[in-house]
Amino acid sequence: MKQENCLRVRMLGGFSMEYANRPISFGKRTQSRFIQLFQLLMLHQEGVGKDQLIEALYGWEDIGNKNICLNNLVYRLRKQLASVGLPQDEYVKVSSGICVWNGTIPVDSDVQKFEYEYDAALHTEDPDRQVSHLMCAWNTYTGELLPQLASENWVIEESERLKKLYCGCVNRLGQLLKSRREYQQMLEVYKTAADLYPFEEYRGGGTGQPCIAGTL
């Protein structure tokens, strides 16, 4: 996405944001609930249920009315987004029990891009286009989802889902590169994957399904 006034969000291998070609930051509050709410909305830009958000953000914590707590968190997130330099906007719409990212500025998310490119590769029969999409997906996946929040249950679940997609991407891309005799690029793909997930097996000539756990 090339728009200048675009919110770029990186969540693979770390967390960072950029707006209008300049970095923006919430400071040292990297594990605050309002930031996690923002990250969840970035992962589910089509919308996510309030019950799901409450479960992810509060779990079994013994606090008061969790629905009110979530509403307050939405309000706080709106204020914080404006305070770090984003234009005044509603940003989060809550309707019929669903929270949806509702900002008017375009968003460029690495997770979104990775999933889009991998899905595009699965839905084309053209081998050249498959390689192009898979290479883009592979380059976009620079590490596990939000490693600084690796102990959060919702991050564990989302990270495992994305990891399976990445392993599928690596296997499919490796097979295609092998069939094109692009062995150097194939080795680079497998080496990068092995650096990220050293205990996984990647099948250079298998079915292209997600990788399976290796043995120690």
N, C-alpha and C positions, 0 to 999 in steps of 0.2 A: 504494500500500500504506500503510495508516494505522496499523499496529501501532506502539506507542510503542517497544518494544524491537526495533527493526528495524535491520538494517545497510543503510544507503543508500550506494550506490557510484556515483560519477559518473566516467565515462571519456571522454565526448564533450566536446571543447573544453578538456579539462584532467582532472586526477585529484584527487579528494577523497573522503573517507569521513565518515560520520556514524553514530553509534550512540546509541540512546536519546535522540535529539534534541540530541546534542552532537557537535561535530567531533572526529575522532580522526586522528592523523597518525603516520606512521613517521619523522617528522623530515626531515632533509635527504637521506635515502637514497632519493631518488625513482627512481633507476635501478638499484637493487640487484636482484640476481636473485630474491631471495625475494619482492620486490614484483611483479616481472614474472610470477613463478609465480602469485601471487594474482590478478593481472589476467587471465592466461590462463584460470584456473579460473572467473573471473567471466564471461568470454566463452563458455566451454564448460561450463556448469553441468550438462549432461547427461553429462559425462565427456570426458577427452582422453587419448590414448595416451601412455605414458611416452616412446616413441620420438619422438613429435611434440614433446613438451615438451623433450626433450634437444636436438633439432634447433633448436628456437626459442631456447633459452636458451644453448646452448654452440656450436652450429654446427660450424665446422671447427676450433675451438680445440684445440690439442694439450695436453690435460690427461689425468689418469689415468682411472680407471674412471668414466665419465660416469654410469652407473647409480647407483653409490654416491654420487656428487656430487648427483644429483637426490634421492636418499633423504635425504641430509643437509639439502638445501634444504627439503624438506617438513617435516622436524623443526624447522628454524629458523623457518619460517613459522608453525607452530603456536605456538612460544614467543613470537614477536613479536606475534601477534594477541592473546595473553593479556596481554602487557606493555603494550599500548596501551589496555587497558580492556575488551576483550571477555571474556565469560564463559569459563571453562575448558571446552574442548571438543576433540574430535579434529580437526574442521574439514576435514581432507583424508583421504580413504580411498583406499588403494592396493590394488587387487585385480586379478589376472589381467592385469597390464600396463596397467591403466587407472587414472588419477587422477580422483577425483570430489570436488567440494565436498560436505562431509558435515556442515556445521554445523547445529545444531538451531534457531538463530535465523533468522527469515525475512530474505531479501535482496531489496532493491529496487534494481535496476540500471537505469541510464538506457539502456544498450544493449539489455538484455532488453525494457524497456518499448517502445522504439522498434520493435524487430523484431516484438514481439507486436501492437502497434497496426497496423503496416503489413500484417502477415499477416492480421489480422482484417478489414481493409478489403478485401483481395483475396478473402475468403471470405464476403462478404455481397452480396446483390443489392439491398439497400435503399440507395438513394442517400443518404438522410439519415444512415444509420449509416456509410456509406462516408466521408462528409465528416467525421463526428465522429471516426472512428478516424484518418483521415489528418491532421486538424488536430492531434490529440494526438501523432501520430508526428512531424509537422513541428515542433511546439513543443518536443518532447523532444530533437531533434537540434540541439544548440547549437554544434557544431563538429566538426572531425575527431577521430578516435580518438587519444587519448594523444599530443598534439602534442609533448610533451617527449621522446617515444621515437620520433619520426618516422623516424629512421635505422635502426631495428631491422627486420629483414626480416619478422618475423611481424606487426609493427604495420603495415607497408606493405601486406601482403596483406589483413589484416583491414580496414584503413582503406579500401582500394579496394572491397572487397565491400560495406561499409556505405555508401560513397559512391554506388554504383550503386543500392542500395535507396532512398537519400534522393532521388536524381534521379528515380527512378520515382515516389516519393511526391509530389514537387513537380509532376511532369507530370500525374499523375492528379488531384491536388487542384486544380490550376489549371484543368483541363478542367471538372471538376464545378462549381467556383465560377463559371466563365464561363457554363455552361449555366443556372445559377441567377441570373445577372445580378448577382452579388456582386463587382463589378469592383474595388472598393477593397480588399477582402480578397485577391482574386486578385493584384493588383499588389503587395501586401505580401508575399505568399508568394514571388513571383518575385524581388522586390528582396532579400529575406533570402537566398534561394538564390544570387543573383548576387553578393552580398557574400561568401558563403562560397566559392563556386567561380566567379570572374569569367570564366573561359575556357570555360565550358560553355554549351551552347544548351538552352533549355527550350522545349518545344513546347506552346503554349497550345491548339492544336487538332489535335495529332498523335495518335499511337497510345497514348501513355501508357507506352511502353517507357522503360528507363533512358536518360538523356540521352547525347548523343554529344559528343565533344570539338569545341570551336569552333576558330576560327582566330585567330591573333594579328593 
